[in-house]
Amino acid sequence: MLLDEERYELLAQESKRVGAPIGELVRRAIDREFSRGGQAAEREAAGRALLAMPPPPGEGPEPDWEDQKQELLDARMRKWEGA
């Protein structure tokens, strides 16, 4: 397997940090990314589930940013009134 110098250096640094050989780090990355039960598959499934969720009941479209911004500014000013 050929790696460019930058990727090899990243692996070498991580190898020193965790005390595992570079080959072990490569195996872990492969298992995590490509195995059927790997974390990447789990993260992808979780992301798809989140994106498929409907908005909470009773909430309409996203609020207007300018209105939200003004509410934040007003709240900050109220905090300092009479100080």
N, C-alpha and C positions, 0 to 999 in steps of 0.2 A: 504494500500500500504506500502510495506516495502522498506526502503532505507538503504544502508550501511552508516556508520558514516561519511565517507568522503563526500559523495554526500549530505547528510543532512546538514553538516556543510557549504558546498558551497551554498546551498539554504538559510540557515539561514543568512549567510553573505550578500547575495544579497538582501534578504528581508529587512535587516536593511538599506542597502545602498539606495534602491529605495523606501522604505517605503510601501511595499506591502506585504501582508501575503504570507506565503509559498504556501498555496493552490492556490492563484492567480498566482504565478510564475509557478506552475506545469500546471495549465490550459493554460497559455500563451504558454508554451513550447509545450504542446500537440497540440494546435491550429496551432502553427507555423510549426510543424513537420508533422502533419497528416491531416490537413484540405485540402480540394480540392483546395481552393484558397490560401493556405498558402504560406508563403515566401519560404519554403523549395522546394515546387513544382515549384515556379517561378525561383529559383536559378538553380534547376536541368534543367529546360527547357532552360534557358539562357546558361548554360554550354554546353548542347547538341548542341544548335545552333552555339555556337562559335567553337566547335570541328568539326562541319560539314562544316564550311566555307572553301572555297578554299583559297590558298595563294593569295596575291595581284597580279594583272596582271603584267607580265614582270619580276617577281622575280622567280628565279630558286630555287634549293635546298638551305638549310641553308648554310651560309658561313662556311668555315673551321675555327675551333676555334683557331688553331695555327696562321693562317693568321690574324684573328681579334686581337688576343693578341699582335702580333708584331706591328700592326697598332696603337694600343693604346699606346704601349711603345714608338714607334717612334714619335707620336704626343706629348707625354709628354716631350720627349727630345728636340723636336723642340721648345717648349715653352721656354726652358731655354738656348737655344743657344745664345751665346754672352752676357749672363748676367754677 
